[in-house]
Amino acid sequence: MNKKIIEYFMTPISILGVGCLEQIVHYIKPMAFKKALIVSDRVLVEMKLIEKLTKILQEAGIFYIIHDDVSPNPTIPQVNYGLKLFQDNGCDFLISFGGGSPHDCAKAIALLAINGGEIRNYVGLNKSKKASAPLIAVNTTAGTGSELTRFCVITDEENHIKMTITDWHVTPIIAVNDAELMLGMPPGLTAATGMDALTHSIEAYVSLNATPVTDCKALKAIELIAGYLKAAFLDGNNIEAREMMVYAEYLAGIAFNNASLGYVHALAHQLGGMYNLPHGLANSIMLPYVADFNRHAVPQKYAHIAQALGKDIRDMSDESAALLAVTAIRELINDLKIPKSLSEVRGFNEKDIPTLAINALKDICCVTNPRQGSQREIEDIFRSAI
């Protein structure tokens, strides 16, 4: 039997449940933090949703400054600007408030605040030497899992690529998942973030680094998404559906934080870097095509995925059930009324495919994909999605 050493990574403290945001002050005060850099985006500020957080901080006597210039694919200049705000204002911790973009931007700022240098220096696996500045991640979407993971993705606009930093030092010290913050989320965003969580679950489940620990979390996440994503999409104020999607994305986050990901993310990162396509949409578009590629390598696992998605696989071969998993993914995408092909991506040019494939194969997410492909095969996956 081959020896396999497993490392398990997770944020130290997680707070979940309707209304749990109010509890963060009970954790902040004993840590004696004095001034926060809040990393968010302008939409959440304009919606005044962020006031739910700032009111709590004000009442607790905790000072803060807000960095709200964060785009759906956070960039190097946005990280550097946030770092300057952090340093110039004497901040001693960060709070990210939003979805994956504010979380990733805050992670990069926290990393540089202690380790110095440029964010490009940390692309790859565990490149930092010191723990990052303390970061509390408050989720307002149910999709990315970034509030509890060791992953950080920043866009290099100059080179049109997404840089993936995998470093246990960027893991937030506290993750907050309050479904009340997600009520009324627009249907399109609900769909995209939900498909992001589904992608995390599926890629973690079929990953070469999957273990029984990650498998059970990934499958349960898939079951919850199958049961509640459409309900949250159809009624943004369905608190039960919102809370169950919180648990789904959280379980998916634990799963991929430890099992890692695969070709869906490797390819989606290139679409985000080249065309500024939001991450959830990029994953959603590529998921069925990569699943169709991967199912031949691990048909039994895709059969389990089909079952978790609600399909009856009794009396079916693993190969037939695996194909049914791909069908189930396509059906969900159709129900959520989100883009299904690259032809719907603004600016997409088929001539870019060789470059997209070359860059995708350099992505760290490729390492744990269950089936390794050549550049030609990666190009074919992209072409099949047109």
MOFENLIN-V900596 format. One record per pair of residues at least 12 apart in sequence whose C-alpha atoms are under 10 Angstrom apart, sorted by the first residue. I is the first residue (numbers start at 0). J is the second residue. If there is no record, write none. Layout:
i={I,I}
j={J,J}
This chain:
i={3,5,5,5,5,5,6,6,7,7,7,7,7,7,7,8,8,8,8,8,8,8,8,8,8,9,9,9,9,9,9,9,9,9,9,9,9,9,10,10,10,10,10,10,10,10,10,10,10,10,10,10,11,11,11,11,11,11,12,12,12,12,12,12,12,12,13,13,13,13,13,13,13,13,13,13,13,14,14,14,14,14,14,15,15,15,15,15,15,15,15,15,16,16,16,16,16,16,16,16,16,17,17,17,17,17,17,17,17,17,18,18,18,18,18,19,19,19,19,19,19,20,20,20,20,20,20,20,20,20,20,20,21,21,21,21,21,21,21,22,22,23,23,23,23,23,23,23,23,24,24,24,24,24,25,26,27,27,27,27,27,27,28,28,28,31,31,32,32,32,32,32,32,32,33,33,33,33,33,33,33,33,34,34,34,34,34,34,34,34,34,34,34,34,34,35,35,35,35,35,35,35,35,35,35,35,35,35,35,35,35,35,35,36,36,36,36,36,36,36,36,36,36,36,36,36,36,36,36,36,36,36,36,36,36,37,37,37,37,37,37,37,37,37,37,37,37,37,37,37,37,37,37,37,37,37,38,38,38,38,38,38,38,38,38,38,38,38,38,38,38,38,38,38,38,38,38,38,39,39,39,39,39,39,39,39,39,39,39,39,39,39,39,39,39,40,40,40,40,40,40,40,40,40,40,40,40,40,41,41,41,41,41,42,42,42,42,42,43,43,43,43,44,44,44,48,48,48,48,48,49,49,49,49,49,51,52,52,52,53,62,63,63,63,63,63,64,64,64,64,64,65,65,65,65,65,65,66,66,66,66,66,66,66,66,66,67,67,67,68,68,68,69,69,69,69,69,69,69,70,70,70,70,70,71,71,71,71,71,71,71,71,71,71,72,72,72,72,72,72,72,72,72,72,72,72,72,72,72,72,72,72,73,73,73,73,73,73,73,73,73,73,73,73,73,73,73,74,74,74,74,74,74,74,74,74,74,74,74,75,75,75,75,75,75,75,75,75,75,75,75,76,76,76,77,77,77,77,77,77,78,78,78,78,78,78,78,78,78,78,78,78,79,79,79,79,79,79,79,80,81,81,81,81,81,81,82,82,82,82,82,82,82,82,82,83,83,84,85,85,85,86,90,91,91,91,91,91,92,92,92,92,92,92,92,93,93,93,93,93,93,93,93,93,93,94,94,94,94,94,94,94,94,94,95,95,95,95,95,95,95,95,96,96,96,96,96,96,96,96,97,97,97,97,97,97,97,97,98,98,98,98,98,98,98,98,98,98,98,98,99,99,99,99,99,99,99,99,99,99,99,99,99,99,99,100,100,100,100,100,100,100,101,101,101,101,101,102,102,102,102,102,102,102,102,102,102,102,102,102,102,102,103,103,103,103,103,103,103,103,103,103,103,104,104,104,104,105,105,105,105,105,105,105,106,106,106,106,106,106,106,106,106,106,106,106,106,106,106,106,106,106,107,107,107,107,107,107,107,107,107,108,108,108,108,109,109,109,109,109,109,109,109,109,110,110,110,110,110,110,110,110,110,110,110,110,111,111,111,111,112,112,112,113,113,113,113,113,113,113,114,114,114,114,114,114,114,115,115,118,118,118,118,119,119,119,119,119,120,121,121,121,121,121,121,122,122,122,122,122,122,122,122,122,122,122,123,123,123,123,123,123,123,123,124,124,124,124,124,124,124,124,125,125,125,125,125,125,125,126,126,126,126,126,127,127,127,127,127,127,128,128,129,129,130,130,130,130,130,131,131,131,131,131,131,132,132,132,132,133,133,133,133,133,133,134,134,134,134,134,134,134,135,135,135,135,135,135,135,136,136,136,136,136,136,136,137,137,137,137,137,137,137,138,138,138,138,138,138,138,138,139,139,139,139,139,139,139,139,139,139,140,140,140,140,140,140,140,140,140,140,140,140,140,140,140,140,141,141,141,141,141,141,141,141,141,141,141,141,141,141,141,141,141,141,141,141,141,141,141,141,142,142,142,142,142,142,142,142,142,142,142,142,142,142,142,142,142,142,142,142,143,143,143,143,143,143,143,143,143,143,143,143,143,143,143,144,144,144,144,144,144,144,144,144,144,144,144,144,144,144,144,145,145,145,145,145,145,145,145,146,146,146,146,146,146,146,146,146,147,147,147,147,147,147,147,147,147,147,147,148,148,148,148,148,148,148,148,148,148,148,148,148,148,148,149,149,149,149,149,149,149,149,149,149,149,149,150,150,150,150,150,150,150,150,150,150,150,151,151,151,151,151,151,152,152,152,153,153,154,154,154,154,154,154,155,155,156,156,156,157,158,158,159,159,159,159,159,159,159,159,160,160,160,160,160,160,160,160,160,160,160,161,161,161,161,161,161,161,161,161,161,161,161,162,162,162,162,162,163,163,163,163,163,164,165,165,165,165,167,170,174,176,176,176,176,176,177,177,177,178,178,178,178,178,178,178,178,178,178,178,179,179,179,179,180,181,181,181,181,181,181,181,181,182,182,182,182,182,182,182,182,182,183,183,183,183,183,183,183,183,184,184,184,184,184,184,185,185,185,185,185,186,186,186,186,186,186,186,186,186,187,187,187,187,187,188,188,188,188,188,189,189,189,189,189,189,189,189,189,189,190,190,190,190,190,190,190,190,190,190,190,190,190,190,191,191,191,191,191,191,191,191,191,191,191,191,191,191,192,192,192,192,192,192,192,192,192,193,193,193,193,193,193,193,193,193,193,193,193,193,193,193,194,194,194,194,194,194,194,194,194,194,194,194,194,194,194,194,195,195,195,195,195,195,195,195,195,195,196,196,196,196,196,196,196,196,196,196,196,196,196,196,196,196,197,197,197,197,197,197,197,197,197,197,197,197,197,197,197,197,197,198,198,198,198,198,198,198,198,198,198,198,198,198,198,198,198,199,199,199,199,199,199,199,199,199,199,199,199,199,199,199,199,199,199,200,200,200,200,200,200,200,200,200,200,200,200,200,200,200,200,200,200,200,200,200,201,201,201,201,201,201,201,201,201,201,201,201,201,201,201,201,202,202,202,202,202,202,202,202,202,202,202,202,202,202,202,202,202,202,202,203,203,203,203,203,203,203,203,203,203,203,203,203,203,203,203,204,204,204,204,204,204,204,204,204,204,204,204,204,204,204,205,205,205,205,205,205,205,205,205,205,205,205,205,205,205,205,205,205,205,206,206,206,206,206,206,206,206,206,206,206,206,206,206,206,207,207,207,207,207,207,207,207,207,208,208,208,208,208,208,208,208,208,209,209,209,209,209,209,209,210,210,210,212,212,212,212,213,213,213,213,213,213,213,213,213,213,214,214,214,214,214,215,215,215,216,216,216,216,216,216,216,216,217,217,217,217,217,217,217,217,217,217,217,217,218,218,218,218,218,218,218,218,218,219,219,219,219,219,220,220,220,220,220,220,220,220,220,220,220,220,220,221,221,221,221,221,221,221,221,221,221,222,222,222,222,222,222,222,223,223,223,223,223,223,223,223,223,223,224,224,224,224,224,224,224,224,224,225,225,225,225,225,225,225,225,226,226,226,226,226,226,227,227,227,227,227,227,227,228,228,228,228,228,228,228,229,229,229,229,230,231,231,232,232,232,233,233,258,259,259,259,259,259,259,260,260,260,260,260,260,260,261,261,261,261,261,261,261,261,261,261,261,261,262,262,262,262,262,262,262,262,262,262,262,262,262,262,262,262,262,262,262,262,262,262,262,263,263,263,263,263,263,263,263,263,263,263,263,263,263,264,264,264,264,264,264,264,264,264,264,264,264,264,264,265,265,265,265,265,265,265,265,265,265,265,265,265,265,266,266,266,266,266,266,266,266,266,266,266,266,266,266,266,266,266,266,267,267,267,267,267,267,267,267,267,267,267,268,268,268,268,268,268,268,269,269,269,269,269,269,269,269,269,270,270,270,270,270,270,270,270,272,273,273,273,273,273,274,274,274,274,274,275,275,275,276,276,276,276,280,280,280,280,281,281,281,281,281,283,283,283,283,283,283,283,284,284,284,284,284,284,284,284,284,284,284,284,285,285,285,285,285,285,285,286,286,286,286,286,286,287,287,287,287,287,287,287,287,287,288,288,288,288,288,288,288,288,288,288,289,289,289,289,289,289,289,289,290,290,290,290,290,290,291,291,291,291,291,291,292,292,292,292,292,292,292,292,292,293,293,293,293,293,293,294,294,294,294,294,294,294,294,294,294,295,295,295,295,295,295,296,296,296,296,296,297,297,297,297,297,298,298,298,298,298,298,298,298,299,299,299,299,299,299,300,300,300,300,300,301,301,301,301,301,301,301,301,301,302,302,302,302,302,302,302,302,302,302,302,303,303,303,303,304,304,304,304,304,304,304,305,305,305,305,305,305,305,305,305,306,306,306,306,306,307,308,308,308,308,308,309,309,310,310,310,310,311,312,339,339,340,340,340,340,340,341,341,341,341,341,342,342,343,344,347,348,349,349,349,349,351,352,352,352,352,352,352,352,353,353,353,353,353,353,354,354,355,355,355,355,356,356,356,356,356,356,356,356,356,357,357,357,357,357,358,359,359,359,360,360,360,360}
j={208,208,209,210,257,258,257,258,212,213,253,254,256,257,258,147,148,149,167,170,253,254,256,257,258,147,148,149,167,170,171,172,174,252,253,254,256,257,135,136,146,147,148,149,167,169,170,171,172,173,174,253,147,170,171,172,173,174,26,135,147,171,172,173,174,175,135,136,146,147,171,172,173,174,175,176,249,137,173,174,175,176,177,174,175,176,177,178,242,245,246,249,175,176,177,178,179,242,243,245,246,176,177,178,179,180,238,239,241,242,176,177,178,179,180,175,176,177,178,179,180,51,52,55,137,138,175,176,177,178,179,180,51,52,54,55,56,175,177,55,175,52,55,56,135,137,173,174,175,55,56,58,59,61,59,173,56,59,61,92,135,173,59,60,61,61,91,61,62,90,91,92,93,133,60,61,62,63,89,90,91,92,56,60,61,62,63,64,85,88,89,90,91,92,93,56,61,62,63,64,65,85,88,89,90,91,92,93,94,95,133,134,135,62,63,64,65,66,81,82,84,85,86,88,89,90,91,92,93,94,95,105,108,109,134,49,52,53,63,64,65,66,67,81,85,90,92,93,94,95,96,101,105,134,135,136,64,65,66,67,68,69,78,81,93,94,95,96,97,100,101,102,103,104,105,106,108,136,65,66,67,68,69,70,94,95,96,97,98,100,101,102,104,105,137,65,66,67,68,69,70,71,95,96,97,98,100,101,66,67,68,69,70,67,68,69,70,97,67,96,97,139,65,67,96,96,97,139,180,181,65,96,97,139,180,180,94,96,137,65,90,88,90,92,93,94,84,85,88,90,93,81,84,85,93,94,95,78,80,81,82,84,85,95,101,105,81,96,101,80,81,101,81,100,101,102,103,104,105,100,101,104,275,277,98,99,100,101,154,271,275,276,277,278,99,100,101,103,104,152,153,154,155,156,161,268,271,272,275,276,277,278,99,100,101,102,103,104,105,107,152,153,154,155,156,161,275,100,103,104,152,153,154,155,156,157,161,162,272,104,107,108,117,118,119,153,154,155,156,157,162,154,155,156,104,105,107,108,153,154,101,103,104,105,106,107,108,109,111,117,118,153,104,107,108,111,112,117,118,108,104,105,107,108,109,112,104,105,107,108,109,110,111,112,115,108,112,108,108,109,112,112,132,109,112,132,133,134,109,112,131,132,133,134,135,105,106,108,109,132,133,134,135,136,171,106,133,134,135,136,137,171,173,174,134,135,136,137,138,146,171,174,135,136,137,138,139,140,146,175,136,137,138,139,140,146,180,181,136,137,138,139,140,141,142,143,144,145,146,192,136,138,139,140,141,142,143,144,145,146,151,152,192,278,279,143,145,151,152,153,277,278,136,137,138,145,146,134,135,136,137,138,143,144,145,146,147,148,150,151,152,171,136,145,146,148,149,150,151,152,153,164,169,151,152,153,154,132,134,135,136,151,169,171,131,132,133,134,135,136,145,146,149,150,151,152,153,164,168,169,170,171,121,131,132,150,151,152,153,164,169,131,132,134,169,130,131,132,133,134,168,169,170,171,127,128,129,130,131,132,133,134,166,168,169,170,127,129,131,132,130,131,132,127,128,129,130,131,132,133,126,127,128,129,130,131,132,127,129,153,155,162,164,153,155,162,163,164,164,151,162,163,164,165,166,151,152,153,161,162,163,164,165,166,362,363,150,162,163,164,165,166,362,363,149,150,163,164,165,166,167,363,149,164,165,166,167,168,169,164,165,166,167,168,164,165,166,167,168,169,166,168,168,169,166,167,168,169,170,167,168,169,170,171,172,168,169,171,172,168,169,170,171,172,173,146,169,170,171,172,173,174,147,170,171,172,173,174,175,170,171,172,173,174,175,176,171,173,174,175,176,177,180,174,175,176,177,178,180,181,245,175,176,177,178,179,180,181,182,184,245,176,177,178,180,181,182,184,188,189,191,192,193,241,244,245,248,176,177,178,181,184,188,189,190,191,192,193,194,195,196,228,241,242,243,244,245,246,247,248,249,188,189,190,191,192,193,194,195,196,197,198,199,244,245,247,248,249,251,252,279,191,192,193,194,195,196,197,198,199,248,249,251,252,278,279,174,192,195,196,199,245,247,248,249,250,251,252,253,254,255,256,170,171,174,248,249,252,253,256,170,171,172,173,174,175,176,249,252,169,170,171,172,173,174,175,249,252,253,256,165,166,167,168,169,170,171,174,249,252,253,254,255,256,257,164,165,166,167,168,169,170,171,252,255,256,257,163,164,165,166,167,168,169,170,255,256,259,163,164,165,166,169,170,164,165,268,268,272,268,269,271,272,273,275,272,273,272,273,275,272,272,273,269,270,271,272,273,274,275,355,268,269,270,271,272,273,274,275,355,358,359,265,267,268,269,270,271,272,273,275,358,359,362,268,269,272,362,363,265,268,362,363,364,363,256,259,363,364,256,256,249,242,245,246,248,249,241,242,245,236,237,238,239,240,241,242,243,244,245,246,236,238,241,242,241,231,235,236,237,238,241,242,245,231,234,235,236,237,238,240,241,242,231,232,234,235,236,237,238,241,231,232,234,235,236,241,231,232,233,234,235,229,231,232,233,234,235,335,336,337,232,280,335,336,337,232,277,279,280,337,228,229,231,232,233,235,241,244,279,335,228,229,231,232,233,279,280,283,331,332,334,335,336,337,232,277,278,279,280,281,282,283,284,332,335,336,337,338,228,244,248,277,278,279,280,282,283,224,225,227,228,229,231,232,244,245,247,248,279,280,283,335,224,228,248,278,279,280,281,282,283,284,286,328,331,332,335,337,248,251,264,278,279,280,281,282,283,286,217,220,221,224,244,245,247,248,249,250,251,252,255,279,282,283,217,218,220,221,222,223,224,225,228,247,248,251,279,282,283,286,328,217,221,251,255,260,261,263,264,279,282,283,285,286,287,290,328,217,220,221,248,250,251,252,253,254,255,256,258,259,260,261,263,264,282,213,214,216,217,218,219,220,221,222,224,247,248,250,251,252,253,254,255,258,260,304,214,217,218,220,221,251,254,255,260,261,263,286,290,300,301,304,217,251,254,255,258,259,260,261,262,263,264,286,289,290,293,364,367,368,369,216,217,218,251,252,253,254,255,256,257,258,259,260,261,367,368,216,217,218,221,251,254,255,258,259,260,300,301,303,304,369,217,258,259,260,261,290,293,294,296,297,298,299,300,301,304,367,368,369,370,254,255,257,258,259,260,261,297,364,365,366,367,368,369,370,258,259,260,261,366,367,368,369,370,255,257,258,259,260,366,367,368,369,254,255,257,258,259,260,367,254,257,258,253,254,257,258,250,251,252,253,254,255,256,257,258,259,251,254,255,258,300,250,251,254,247,249,250,251,252,253,254,255,247,248,249,250,251,252,253,254,255,258,304,307,247,250,251,254,303,304,306,307,308,246,247,250,251,307,243,244,245,246,247,248,249,250,251,252,254,307,308,247,248,250,251,304,305,306,307,308,309,247,304,305,306,307,308,309,240,243,244,245,246,247,248,250,307,308,240,243,244,245,246,247,248,307,308,244,247,307,308,309,327,328,331,240,243,244,307,308,309,239,240,241,242,243,244,247,240,241,243,244,247,331,335,331,332,334,335,244,243,244,334,335,336,334,335,367,363,364,365,366,367,368,363,364,365,366,367,368,369,289,293,362,363,364,365,366,367,368,369,370,371,282,285,286,288,289,290,292,293,359,360,362,363,364,365,366,367,368,369,370,371,372,377,380,281,282,283,284,285,286,287,288,289,290,359,364,365,368,278,279,281,282,283,285,286,289,359,362,363,364,365,368,282,285,355,356,358,359,360,361,362,363,364,365,366,368,281,282,285,286,289,355,356,357,358,359,360,362,364,365,377,378,380,381,279,280,281,282,283,284,285,286,355,359,381,281,282,355,358,359,362,364,281,352,354,355,356,357,358,359,362,282,285,341,344,347,352,355,359,355,346,347,351,354,355,344,345,346,347,348,344,345,346,344,345,346,347,337,338,339,344,338,339,340,341,344,328,329,332,337,338,339,340,329,332,337,338,339,340,341,343,344,381,384,385,339,340,341,380,381,383,384,325,328,329,332,339,384,324,325,326,327,328,329,332,339,384,325,328,329,340,379,380,381,382,383,384,325,368,370,377,380,381,383,384,321,322,324,325,326,328,321,322,324,325,326,380,325,369,370,371,372,376,377,379,380,321,368,369,370,371,372,317,318,319,320,321,322,324,325,369,370,317,318,321,322,369,370,318,368,369,370,371,317,318,321,369,370,316,317,318,319,320,321,322,324,316,317,318,319,320,321,317,318,320,321,324,317,318,319,320,321,322,323,324,325,315,316,317,318,319,320,321,322,323,324,325,317,320,321,324,320,321,323,324,325,327,328,320,321,322,323,324,325,326,327,328,320,321,323,324,327,324,323,324,327,328,331,324,327,323,324,326,327,323,324,384,385,381,382,383,384,385,381,382,383,384,385,384,385,385,385,385,385,378,381,382,385,378,375,377,378,379,380,381,382,374,375,377,378,379,381,374,378,374,377,378,381,373,374,375,376,377,378,379,380,381,373,374,375,377,378,374,374,377,378,372,373,374,377}
